[in-house]
Amino acid sequence: MARDRDEWLRRWPASPRPDDVFASDEVGVAGVMASVTDTSPHAAAPVGDRGGAVATQAPVLPGWSVDDDAPGSPAGSIRPPDAAPVEPAGPERPRGPLSLIAVALIASLFGGAIGTAVTLAATGDDAVATVDGTDPGPQVNAPTVDLGDFEGTNVVSAVAAAVTPSVVRIDILADGANGVAQEVGLGSGVIYRSDGYVITNNHVVESADNLVVKLADGQEFDAEIVGTDPLNDLAVLRIQATGLPAVNIREDAPIVGETAIAIGSPFGLDASVTAGVISAVGRDIQVPDGATVSVISAVIQTDAAINPGNSGGALVDAQGRLLGVNSAILTTTGGSQGVGFAIPVAQAVISAEQLIETGVVRHAFLGVSGDDVTREVADRFGLDEPKGALLGSIEPGTGAAEAGLQADDIIVEVEGDAIDSMTDLVVAVRQFQPGDTVEVVYLRDGQRRTTSVTLGERPGSS
């Protein structure tokens, strides 16, 4: 039976034209809007080392074998449909990363290498201090792949072997009749620290009554939510386990065209591996969420197949290092169409460290809105090239207002880093904490000026 056209448009909003932009009041960000889907019933996760031609072998997790009913094993790869239902496409937002519902995404957090002063997970035998004072044990990391060992061979299989133990499945439970918990969906997660900290998407966990994390070796643990960062669609869970293989962190920015590998549980098919390339960086996406629209900045775009169940899972590079956390897809069918999005690892680390330390993420706030400098804008202001963030409005009482910034100012630098777009401005501001003072270079009436701005705190971020 033919769909009512209005119903179809509600389910799948049309992608806007390239000149359609979204303006955010968070800092003044403009980006091309896309019609995308978040994938929640299941989420993508990295794969781990089971033995293979890798430079360094990770120990096989205790009790894991191909006969086990565990993710990636013959018995555990396919879950019965009644155990992890995939929610049909519809007006509601599906559980798990990249559920097949129309959501809009915002531009990229990776305009370039992000020099954030955060502590990355330790490697080797270094211990990681815990907030509650308990002994976390030694930090253990999954092995990385030496590309020199794979001339003329498929490196994807080696990466899959190296990373799989660092990826988990997250079962989403809801209180059912007679007090019996029912599984209503599943997602993926990435082991961030050996002492039980797991990164996933906020939309995977936000409405769960209980969560169960299943490791690659089949062990299951009840999980607690340490904290969430809805603005960036991130969350941190903790399970009571130590000695887990934490994923390795990619510290430099991804490059368009490089290999990208997604690992997770699409449609409940645990430890599934898909490969492609980084298609673009710095995308801004809008995600409709009920009556509001949330914006995720500077995401990574990939053509590695991502489907419902991949949410919260890992997107890794050819050495098995985490590039990003899979979060959404652009689709008109509810399935993968080769346009997926991942939250950059730089933002994942920033958010995870704050959530582990304090349970909340505080977002710096400049207090402006605006657009990219287009060729037309550059011509109007007499600029040599279309680069910069054109301010449209300044919110009274914010750091930007107090520093004297005005509408039609064009920000071109923040703390010495070039600002070529509103997305770059968002990325730059998010490197800092509320209360930090930053040097901003801007153009006004053709003159280059400098001011110091004390950043505020984004309303509702703590």
Protein Blocks (a to p, Z undefined) as FASTA:
>chain_A
ZZdfklmmmmmccdddfkbccddfknopadddddddddfkbccdddddebiadfbdcddd
ehiafkbccehiaklmpccfklmccddddfbdcedehiabdcdddddfblbccddddddd
dehjbccddfklpaebjadddddddfklmghiafklmmmmmmmmmpccdddddddehhia
cdfbdcddddfbfnopacddfklmmmcfbdcdddfkopacddddfbdcfknopacddddd
ehiacddddfbdcdehiacddddjeehighiacddddfbghiacdddehjbccddehiac
dfbdcdehjgoiacddfkopafbdcfbdcdfkopaehiacdddfklmmmmmmmmmmnopa
cdddehpacddddfklmmmnopabdcdjddfbdcehiaklmnopaehiacfbeehiacfb
fklmmmmmmmpcehiacdddddeehiacdddddddddehiZZ
